[in-house]
């Protein structure tokens, strides 16, 4: 399977390029095909965490700052690195 087909971008909470939350925390989720060595998330302010590797992955609860929060999820398998924000 080509590397770009092993990864489905962040699906929840919205499946769009942005999501408006009225809460102070969020969980992200998506789909992984073909496995990965690691899945991680990182926010623009330096917070980061690991995501358990599963076909349907779900992050731990991520605390949000007031205002815009950019969070990047990255899946790595060997030399292939795929990310979504």
HUTA-V321731 format. One line per field, one symbol per residue. psi: psi as a letter, one per 30 degrees, with the letter a starting at -180 (. if undefined). Layout:
psi = ???
//
This chain:
psi = kkefffkklkekffgaflkkkfagllkllakkkgllelkllklfgfklllkkjlejlkllkkkllkakjkkkkkkkjbfkkklk.
//
